[in-house]
C-alpha cells in the first residue's frame, strides 16, 4: 500500500474504505501512517487547535424536564455574556429537550458512542448502542452540532476501533474525543494491560484518515503518558479536552497551553 497516494486521494475528496483502513491498522505502515495523518491535519485544518473543558453538574442516564429547566438561566447567561461555545452532555435526549437546549444557547451536544456497535454490549449494559445513536440523531435534527467518540483500551481489537471510526463517519460527527482507558482498582476493567504508545498513535492516525474533516480530540487518560502525551499531536490530532475529567484528574491548563503552542499550534475555543 502506498500511503502517500492514499493521502492524496483523501485530499481529492475520496474516502478510504474499511479494507484500506484495516491494512493501515496492520502495523506495517506506522511511520507513513503517522506522517500521512499529520499531513492531512495540516492541509485540512492548518495549525488551529480546538480546546474544550467539562464541568460535571449532573451525572446519570438523562435529566428530567425540571432539571433541564434549572440549567436554563446558566446556559443563557453564558451564551449571552461570554465568548464561550456551549456544549451539553446530559445523557439521552428527547426532541423536546434538544430543542430547549438550542433555545437556551447550547450549540453542541456530547454523546459518546464509547465503543463500536459490535463491542458495546461488552462494556455497557445500562442502555443500548442504538439509544446513543438515536440521541445523536435527535440532537442533529434540532440543529445542534454533535461531539461523539469513544474509549480505547477496554479490551477491544483494532478492528473494533476501525468499526467505531466508520460508525462515527456515517453519523457525520465533527468533533471526536478519543479517551484512553485508565484502569482503576476495583472496577471491571482494572486488570487490563494498558495500550502501548505506538498502538495509541496508530489509532489516532487511523481516526484522522477515516474522519479527515473532524476535530480529533485527545481526552481522558492522556495524562498517564506524562510528557509523551504531546507526541500524540503528531498523529493528526487537532483538539483536546483540558482540565479534569469525570473520573480522573487532568493536566494543569498552563502546561497544556505551553506544550500545544510548542508544537506550533494556535489555540482556539
C-alpha positions as CSV (number, residue, x, y, z in Angstrom):
1,X,0.0,0.0,0.0
2,X,1.3,3.5,-0.9
3,X,0.1,5.6,2.0
4,X,1.1,8.9,0.4
5,X,-1.2,8.2,-2.6
6,X,-4.0,7.3,-0.2
7,X,-3.5,10.7,1.5
8,X,-3.6,12.4,-1.9
9,X,-6.9,10.6,-2.7
10,X,-8.4,11.8,0.6
11,X,-7.3,15.3,-0.1
12,X,-9.0,15.0,-3.5
13,X,-12.3,14.3,-1.8
14,X,-12.3,10.5,-1.7
15,X,-12.9,8.4,1.4
16,X,-11.0,5.3,2.4
17,X,-12.8,2.0,2.7
18,X,-12.8,-0.5,5.6
19,X,-10.3,-2.8,3.8
20,X,-7.9,0.1,3.3
21,X,-8.3,1.1,6.9
22,X,-7.5,-2.4,8.2
23,X,-4.4,-2.5,6.1
24,X,-3.3,0.7,7.7
25,X,-4.1,-0.8,11.1
26,X,-1.9,-3.8,10.5
27,X,1.2,-2.1,11.9
28,X,3.2,-2.5,8.6
29,X,2.9,1.2,7.7
30,X,3.1,3.0,11.1
31,X,5.7,5.6,10.1
32,X,3.9,6.5,6.8
33,X,0.5,6.4,8.6
34,X,1.5,8.9,11.2
35,X,3.3,11.1,8.7
36,X,0.2,11.0,6.5
37,X,-2.2,11.8,9.3
38,X,-0.1,14.8,10.2
39,X,-0.2,15.9,6.6
40,X,-4.0,15.6,6.4
41,X,-4.4,17.6,9.6
42,X,-2.0,20.3,8.4
43,X,-3.7,20.7,5.0
44,X,-7.3,20.4,6.1
45,X,-7.1,22.2,9.4
46,X,-3.9,24.2,9.5
47,X,-2.5,24.8,12.9
48,X,-5.8,25.6,14.6
49,X,-6.2,23.6,17.8
50,X,-9.6,23.2,19.5
51,X,-9.8,23.2,23.3
52,X,-12.8,22.5,25.5
53,X,-13.4,21.7,29.1
54,X,-16.1,20.0,31.1
55,X,-17.9,20.6,34.4
56,X,-19.8,17.7,35.9
57,X,-23.0,19.4,37.2
58,X,-25.2,16.2,37.0
59,X,-24.5,12.6,36.1
60,X,-26.9,10.0,35.1
61,X,-28.9,8.4,32.2
62,X,-30.9,11.6,31.5
63,X,-32.2,14.8,33.0
64,X,-35.8,15.4,33.9
65,X,-37.6,18.3,32.3
66,X,-37.4,20.1,35.6
67,X,-33.7,19.5,36.0
68,X,-33.1,20.8,32.5
69,X,-35.2,23.9,33.2
70,X,-33.0,24.6,36.2
71,X,-29.9,24.9,33.9
72,X,-31.7,27.3,31.5
73,X,-30.6,30.6,33.2
74,X,-27.0,29.4,33.4
75,X,-26.9,28.5,29.8
76,X,-28.4,31.8,28.7
77,X,-26.1,33.8,30.9
78,X,-23.0,32.0,29.5
79,X,-24.3,32.3,25.9
80,X,-25.1,36.0,26.1
81,X,-22.2,37.2,28.3
82,X,-19.2,35.2,27.4
83,X,-17.5,34.2,24.2
84,X,-17.9,30.5,25.0
85,X,-19.5,28.0,22.7
86,X,-21.7,25.8,24.9
87,X,-21.8,22.0,24.7
88,X,-24.1,20.0,26.9
89,X,-23.7,16.3,27.9
90,X,-26.9,15.2,29.6
91,X,-27.5,11.6,28.6
92,X,-30.3,10.5,26.4
93,X,-32.3,13.2,24.7
94,X,-35.9,13.7,23.6
95,X,-36.7,16.0,20.7
96,X,-38.3,18.5,23.1
97,X,-35.2,18.6,25.4
98,X,-32.9,19.0,22.4
99,X,-34.9,22.0,21.1
100,X,-34.9,23.5,24.6
101,X,-31.1,23.3,24.7
102,X,-30.9,25.1,21.4
103,X,-33.3,27.7,22.7
104,X,-31.1,28.2,25.8
105,X,-28.0,28.9,23.7
106,X,-26.3,25.5,23.6
107,X,-24.8,24.8,20.2
108,X,-23.3,21.3,20.6
109,X,-24.4,18.1,22.2
110,X,-22.0,15.5,23.5
111,X,-22.9,11.8,23.5
112,X,-20.0,9.3,23.1
113,X,-20.7,6.1,21.3
114,X,-17.9,4.7,23.6
115,X,-17.3,1.6,21.5
116,X,-18.3,0.1,18.2
117,X,-21.7,-1.5,17.9
118,X,-20.2,-5.0,17.9
119,X,-18.2,-4.4,21.1
120,X,-20.6,-2.1,23.0
121,X,-22.5,-4.8,24.8
122,X,-19.2,-6.0,26.4
123,X,-18.7,-2.7,28.2
124,X,-22.2,-1.3,28.8
125,X,-25.5,-2.9,29.9
126,X,-27.5,0.0,31.2
127,X,-28.5,1.2,27.8
128,X,-28.0,0.2,24.1
129,X,-25.8,1.5,21.4
130,X,-28.9,2.2,19.4
131,X,-30.1,4.6,22.1
132,X,-26.9,6.5,21.8
133,X,-27.3,6.8,18.0
134,X,-30.9,7.9,18.5
135,X,-29.8,10.7,20.8
136,X,-27.2,11.8,18.3
137,X,-29.8,11.9,15.5
138,X,-32.2,13.9,17.7
139,X,-29.5,16.4,18.6
140,X,-28.6,16.9,14.9
141,X,-32.3,17.2,13.9
142,X,-32.6,20.0,16.5
143,X,-29.8,21.9,14.8
144,X,-27.1,21.0,17.4
145,X,-23.6,20.1,16.3
146,X,-22.5,16.8,17.9
147,X,-19.4,15.7,19.7
148,X,-19.1,11.9,19.9
149,X,-16.2,9.5,20.3
150,X,-15.1,6.6,22.4
151,X,-12.7,4.9,24.8
152,X,-9.8,2.8,23.6
153,X,-8.0,0.2,25.7
154,X,-11.1,-1.5,27.0
155,X,-10.1,-4.9,25.6
156,X,-11.4,-4.2,22.1
157,X,-9.5,-5.1,19.0
158,X,-8.1,-2.7,16.4
159,X,-10.9,-3.8,14.1
160,X,-13.4,-2.7,16.7
161,X,-11.8,0.7,16.8
162,X,-11.9,1.0,13.0
163,X,-15.6,0.0,13.1
164,X,-16.2,2.8,15.6
165,X,-14.5,5.3,13.4
166,X,-16.6,4.3,10.4
167,X,-19.7,4.5,12.5
168,X,-18.8,8.0,13.6
169,X,-18.2,8.9,10.0
170,X,-21.6,7.6,9.0
171,X,-23.2,9.9,11.5
172,X,-21.2,12.9,10.2
173,X,-19.6,13.6,13.6
174,X,-17.5,16.8,13.6
175,X,-15.8,16.5,17.0
176,X,-14.4,13.1,18.0
177,X,-12.9,12.8,21.5
178,X,-10.6,9.8,22.0
179,X,-10.3,8.6,25.6
180,X,-7.5,6.2,26.7
181,X,-8.7,3.9,29.5
182,X,-7.0,4.5,32.8
183,X,-7.6,1.2,34.7
184,X,-9.0,2.0,38.2
185,X,-8.8,-0.5,41.1
186,X,-12.0,-2.4,41.9
187,X,-13.6,-1.7,38.6
188,X,-14.4,-4.4,35.9
189,X,-11.5,-3.3,33.7
190,X,-9.0,-2.8,36.4
191,X,-6.7,-5.7,35.3
192,X,-6.4,-4.8,31.6
193,X,-3.0,-4.2,30.2
194,X,-2.5,-0.5,29.1
195,X,-2.1,0.1,25.4
196,X,1.3,0.6,24.0
197,X,2.3,4.1,22.9
198,X,2.6,3.1,19.3
199,X,-0.9,1.5,19.3
200,X,-2.4,4.7,20.6
201,X,-0.5,6.7,17.9
202,X,-1.7,4.2,15.3
203,X,-5.3,4.5,16.5
204,X,-5.3,8.3,16.4
205,X,-3.8,8.4,13.0
206,X,-6.4,5.9,11.7
207,X,-9.2,8.1,13.0
208,X,-7.7,11.1,11.1
209,X,-7.6,9.0,7.8
210,X,-11.2,7.8,8.3
211,X,-12.5,11.2,9.6
212,X,-10.3,13.7,7.8
213,X,-12.5,16.8,8.4
214,X,-13.3,16.1,12.1
215,X,-11.6,17.5,15.1
216,X,-9.7,14.5,16.6
217,X,-9.7,15.4,20.2
218,X,-7.4,13.9,22.9
219,X,-9.4,13.3,26.0
220,X,-9.3,11.4,29.3
221,X,-6.3,9.2,30.1
222,X,-3.6,11.1,28.2
223,X,-2.1,12.4,31.5
224,X,-0.9,8.9,32.3
225,X,1.5,9.2,29.4
226,X,3.2,12.2,31.1
227,X,5.3,14.2,28.6
228,X,4.8,11.6,25.8
229,X,1.2,12.6,25.6
230,X,2.2,15.6,23.5
231,X,3.9,13.4,20.9
232,X,0.4,12.2,20.1
233,X,-0.3,15.5,18.5
234,X,1.9,14.3,15.6
235,X,-0.7,11.7,14.7
236,X,-3.3,14.0,13.2
237,X,-4.7,15.3,16.5
238,X,-6.1,18.9,16.4
239,X,-8.0,19.2,19.7
240,X,-8.1,18.3,23.3
241,X,-10.2,18.3,26.4
242,X,-8.4,20.3,29.2
243,X,-8.7,20.4,32.9
244,X,-10.1,17.5,35.0
245,X,-12.3,14.7,33.6
246,X,-15.3,12.9,35.1
247,X,-13.3,10.2,36.9
248,X,-9.7,11.2,36.6
249,X,-7.5,14.3,37.1
250,X,-6.1,16.2,34.1
251,X,-3.1,18.4,33.5
252,X,-2.6,22.0,34.7
253,X,-4.1,24.2,31.9
254,X,-0.9,26.2,31.5
255,X,1.2,23.1,31.0
256,X,-1.2,22.1,28.2
257,X,-1.2,25.5,26.6
258,X,2.6,25.8,26.6
259,X,3.1,22.3,25.2
260,X,0.5,22.7,22.4
261,X,1.9,26.1,21.4
262,X,5.4,24.5,21.5
263,X,4.2,22.1,18.8
264,X,3.3,25.1,16.5
265,X,-0.4,25.1,17.1
266,X,-2.7,28.2,17.5
267,X,-5.2,27.5,20.3
268,X,-8.9,28.3,19.7
269,X,-12.1,27.5,21.7
